[in-house]
Amino acid sequence: MSTRGPGSLVSRRIVIKGVGGVMLSAVLPGCGTSSAPAGATGSLPPGGPGVGNGPTTPVGFLTADELVTLRAFVDRLIPEDTDPGAVIACCAEAIDNLLGAFLTEPPFIYAGAPFSDRGGEADNDFLSFLPLDAYEDLAWRITVEGSQGLAQREFNGPVKGLQAIYREGLARLNEQAQAMGQADFASTPAPLRDQIIGNSNDPLIADLVDVGFPDTLDAMYGAPEYGGNCELVGWGFTAFEGDVQPRGYTDEQVVNADNPGLLDALLPPSYHESSGVGAASSKPLQAPRAASLSVAPSSEQAVALMTTTDGRWQRMRVAMRGAAQAQRQSWQQGHNNG
């Protein structure tokens, strides 16, 4: 049972500002297909995820009146003050997009990859959403639509989906507002709306707050392709740059850069190259650090390393340091001769 009250809802705003906002929009494509479980309907098109997809247009699930109520609800979760709030950031619209995720094809779940057009790329790949594999399709349908009494969705018991939680919760907000003599929740003064939302004894409202608050955070500070963070207002007042790839950062822009460690020998050569796409670094060319290999070993070399050291970390350290030192000496000799 939720114990959230109006005071705790407002305090979250203070916490968010204190940490500079959160970024909850990690977008990862599916990991490929495998044998589908019973009842799973998703599939990947020929050529793999995202191939041949254009921009995906979201389709909302809620009615116009329900969307008005949802806006009034998220307005109290992240209210506008000197900083933008959830309404101007289109958080309600982003939540509605999630509820209607399976009204589009591909489903409005995973934004595309690898880049948006905010970091120097010409096209915005995020706009083309990715198909789901069979397991992802089943899992997300259970989450969004609920189990709906279907055996293939109730292997862990009945599940109420987000659609039902929001629809029933929004209706209860209006019922509670009308019980206070108001026309509806959206037209209720803010202090009374806080009182209604803080009623943790009402299971429908408690469930709505439980899913609504994290969903509002996702929409406020996530990638705008999901429908929230309109005009990047969530990133703007928290001074978050957002995604900067493929442009990235130059060496001069990086503060407290990581020093390569022993396991960096397993990373590809590009990891050790000077950073910055389209911008040359002004730092002088330096020899590879003796602590790491500047060229990743082949799979055969990696296996040989594990075999000759019997997989023992101490022996691996000695072997990798020796190889790194030899590599540094070879680089230095070639650089001097050049």
C-alpha positions in Angstrom: 0.0 0.0 0.0 1.3 3.4 -0.9 2.0 5.9 1.8 2.6 8.9 -0.5 1.0 12.2 0.6 0.9 15.7 -0.7 4.0 16.7 1.3 6.1 13.8 0.0 5.0 14.5 -3.6 6.2 18.1 -3.4 9.5 17.1 -1.7 10.3 14.9 -4.7 10.5 18.1 -6.7 13.1 19.4 -4.4 15.1 16.2 -4.6 14.9 16.2 -8.4 16.3 19.8 -8.5 19.0 19.0 -6.0 20.5 16.2 -8.0 20.1 18.1 -11.3 17.4 15.8 -12.7 17.5 12.2 -13.7 17.8 10.6 -17.1 15.7 7.5 -17.3 15.6 7.0 -21.0 18.1 4.2 -21.7 17.0 2.9 -25.0 18.4 -0.5 -26.0 17.3 -2.5 -29.0 16.1 -6.1 -28.6 18.7 -8.8 -28.2 17.5 -10.9 -31.2 15.0 -13.7 -31.6 14.7 -17.1 -30.1 12.1 -19.7 -29.7 8.8 -17.9 -28.8 6.9 -18.7 -25.6 3.3 -19.7 -26.0 1.1 -16.8 -26.8 3.9 -14.5 -27.9 3.0 -12.7 -31.1 6.0 -10.4 -31.8 8.4 -11.0 -34.6 11.3 -9.2 -36.3 11.1 -8.3 -40.0 13.7 -9.6 -42.4 16.9 -7.8 -42.1 16.7 -7.3 -38.3 15.5 -4.5 -36.0 14.7 -1.1 -37.5 15.4 -2.1 -41.1 13.2 -0.1 -43.5 11.3 1.7 -40.7 10.3 5.3 -41.1 9.3 7.6 -38.2 6.8 6.0 -35.9 3.7 8.1 -35.1 2.3 7.5 -31.6 -1.4 6.8 -31.1 -2.8 7.7 -27.7 -5.0 5.3 -25.6 -6.9 7.7 -23.4 -10.0 9.7 -24.3 -9.8 13.5 -24.5 -11.4 13.9 -21.1 -9.1 11.3 -19.5 -6.1 13.1 -20.9 -7.3 16.4 -19.3 -7.5 14.6 -16.0 -4.1 13.1 -16.5 -2.6 16.5 -17.1 -4.1 17.8 -13.9 -2.6 14.7 -12.1 1.0 15.1 -13.4 0.8 18.8 -12.7 0.7 18.0 -9.0 3.6 15.5 -9.2 6.0 18.0 -10.8 4.3 21.4 -10.5 5.5 24.4 -12.4 7.2 27.1 -10.3 10.3 29.0 -11.2 11.1 25.9 -13.3 9.0 24.1 -15.9 6.6 21.4 -14.7 5.2 18.2 -16.0 2.4 19.9 -18.1 4.6 22.1 -20.2 6.9 19.1 -20.6 4.1 17.1 -22.2 4.4 14.3 -19.6 0.7 13.4 -19.9 1.0 13.0 -23.6 4.1 10.8 -23.2 2.3 8.5 -20.8 -0.6 8.3 -23.1 1.8 7.2 -25.9 3.0 4.4 -23.7 -0.5 3.3 -22.9 -1.2 3.2 -26.7 2.1 1.5 -27.5 0.5 -1.5 -29.3 -1.7 0.7 -31.4 1.3 1.4 -33.7 3.5 -0.9 -35.7 6.3 -1.2 -34.6 5.0 -0.8 -31.0 5.9 2.6 -29.4 8.3 1.0 -26.9 11.9 1.3 -28.0 13.1 4.4 -29.8 15.5 3.6 -32.7 19.3 3.8 -32.8 22.1 4.7 -32.9 21.8 8.5 -32.9 19.3 11.4 -32.8 20.1 14.5 -34.7 21.1 16.4 -31.6 24.8 15.4 -31.7 25.8 16.1 -35.2 24.0 13.3 -37.1 21.9 14.4 -40.1 19.0 12.1 -39.4 17.2 11.3 -36.2 17.3 7.5 -35.8 15.4 7.7 -32.5 12.1 8.5 -34.4 12.0 5.1 -36.0 10.9 2.7 -33.3 12.2 -0.8 -33.2 10.2 -4.0 -33.6 9.9 -6.3 -30.6 11.0 -9.9 -30.5 8.5 -12.5 -29.2 9.6 -12.3 -25.6 9.6 -8.5 -25.5 6.2 -8.4 -27.1 4.7 -10.7 -24.5 6.4 -9.0 -21.6 5.4 -5.5 -22.7 1.8 -6.5 -23.5 1.5 -7.9 -20.0 2.9 -4.6 -18.6 0.8 -2.3 -20.7 -2.4 -4.3 -21.4 -2.4 -6.7 -18.4 -2.9 -10.4 -18.4 -6.7 -10.0 -19.4 -7.4 -13.6 -18.2 -5.2 -15.1 -20.9 -3.4 -18.2 -19.8 -0.2 -17.4 -21.7 0.0 -14.1 -19.9 -0.8 -15.4 -16.4 2.1 -17.8 -15.8 2.8 -15.7 -12.7 -0.8 -15.0 -11.9 -3.2 -12.2 -13.0 -1.6 -8.8 -13.8 -3.4 -5.5 -14.0 -1.9 -3.5 -16.8 -1.0 0.1 -17.0 -4.0 0.8 -19.2 -6.4 -0.3 -16.4 -4.5 1.3 -13.6 -4.6 4.7 -15.3 -8.1 4.5 -16.6 -9.5 3.3 -13.2 -7.3 5.7 -11.2 -8.2 8.8 -13.3 -11.9 7.9 -12.9 -11.5 7.7 -9.2 -9.8 11.1 -9.1 -12.9 12.6 -10.7 -15.2 10.7 -8.3 -13.3 12.1 -5.3 -13.3 15.6 -6.6 -17.0 15.5 -7.2 -17.5 14.1 -3.6 -15.8 17.4 -2.5 -18.4 19.4 -4.5 -16.1 20.1 -7.5 -17.1 19.6 -11.1 -14.1 17.3 -11.9 -10.5 16.7 -10.8 -9.0 19.0 -13.5 -11.0 22.1 -12.3 -10.3 21.4 -8.6 -7.9 23.8 -6.8 -4.4 22.6 -6.4 -4.5 22.1 -2.6 -7.6 19.9 -2.9 -6.0 17.9 -5.8 -3.0 17.3 -3.5 -5.4 16.0 -0.8 -7.0 13.6 -3.2 -3.8 12.3 -4.6 -2.4 11.8 -1.1 -5.3 9.5 -0.1 -3.2 6.3 0.3 -6.3 4.5 1.7 -7.9 4.4 -1.7 -6.2 1.5 -3.6 -7.1 2.9 -7.1 -5.4 6.2 -6.3 -2.5 4.6 -4.6 -1.9 2.4 -7.6 -2.1 5.4 -9.9 0.5 7.3 -7.9 2.7 4.2 -7.8 3.0 4.1 -11.6 2.3 7.7 -12.4 5.2 9.3 -10.5 8.0 7.2 -12.1 6.3 7.5 -15.5 6.1 11.3 -15.1 9.8 11.4 -14.3 10.6 9.3 -17.3 8.6 11.6 -19.5 10.0 14.8 -17.9 13.7 13.9 -18.3 13.7 11.2 -21.0 14.4 11.5 -24.7 11.8 13.7 -26.4 11.1 11.1 -29.1 8.8 9.3 -26.5 6.6 12.4 -26.4 7.7 14.1 -23.2 10.5 16.6 -22.4 8.9 19.0 -25.0 11.4 21.6 -26.3 13.9 19.8 -24.1 12.6 21.7 -21.0 13.5 18.9 -18.7 17.1 18.9 -19.8 17.3 22.7 -20.0 16.6 23.7 -16.4 18.8 20.9 -15.1 21.7 21.9 -17.4 21.8 18.4 -18.9 23.2 18.3 -22.4 21.4 15.2 -23.4 22.8 12.8 -26.1 25.9 14.2 -27.8 26.9 11.3 -30.0 28.3 10.9 -32.5 30.0 14.3 -32.0 31.0 13.5 -28.5 33.6 15.5 -26.6 37.1 16.6 -27.3 39.9 15.7 -24.9 39.9 19.3 -23.7 36.2 19.1 -22.7 36.7 15.9 -20.5 37.3 16.5 -16.9 38.9 13.8 -14.7 39.2 11.4 -17.6 39.5 7.7 -16.7 43.0 6.2 -16.8 43.0 3.0 -18.9 43.4 -0.1 -16.7 44.5 -3.6 -17.3 41.3 -4.9 -18.7 41.3 -2.1 -21.3 43.5 -4.5 -23.3 40.3 -6.3 -24.3 38.7 -3.1 -25.8 38.9 -2.4 -29.5 41.7 -0.1 -30.8 39.2 2.8 -31.4 38.9 3.1 -27.6 42.5 4.2 -27.4 42.3 6.8 -30.2 42.0 10.5 -29.5 38.4 11.5 -28.8 36.4 13.9 -30.8 34.6 13.5 -34.1 35.4 16.2 -36.6 37.5 18.1 -34.1 41.2 17.4 -33.8 42.8 17.3 -30.4 45.5 19.8 -29.7 47.3 17.4 -27.3 50.7 16.0 -28.5 50.9 12.4 -29.6 51.7 10.2 -26.7 53.0 6.7 -26.4 50.5 4.1 -25.0 50.5 3.8 -21.2 52.5 0.9 -20.0 49.6 -0.3 -17.9 47.4 -1.2 -20.8 47.6 -2.6 -24.4 46.8 0.0 -27.0 45.8 -2.7 -29.5 43.2 -5.3 -28.5 44.4 -8.9 -28.6 42.9 -11.4 -31.0 40.6 -14.1 -29.7 43.4 -16.6 -30.0 45.7 -14.3 -28.0 43.1 -13.8 -25.3 42.5 -17.6 -25.0 46.3 -18.1 -24.8 46.5 -15.5 -22.1 43.9 -17.3 -20.0 45.5 -20.7 -20.6 49.1 -19.7 -19.8 48.0 -18.0 -16.6 45.6 -20.7 -15.6 43.0 -18.0 -15.3 44.6 -16.5 -12.2 44.3 -12.8 -11.9 47.8 -12.2 -10.4 49.4 -14.1 -13.2 47.3 -12.3 -15.8 48.4 -8.9 -14.4 52.0 -9.9 -14.8 51.5 -11.1 -18.4 49.4 -8.1 -19.4 51.9 -5.7 -18.0 54.7 -7.4 -19.8 52.8 -7.3 -23.1 51.9 -3.6 -22.6 55.5 -2.7 -21.8 56.7 -4.4 -24.9 54.1 -2.7 -27.0 55.1 0.7 -25.6 58.8 0.0 -26.4 57.8 -1.0 -29.9 55.8 2.2 -30.4 58.5 4.4 -29.0 61.1 2.8 -31.3 59.0 3.2 -34.4 58.1 6.8 -33.4 61.8 7.7 -33.0 62.8 6.1 -36.3 60.0 8.0 -38.0 
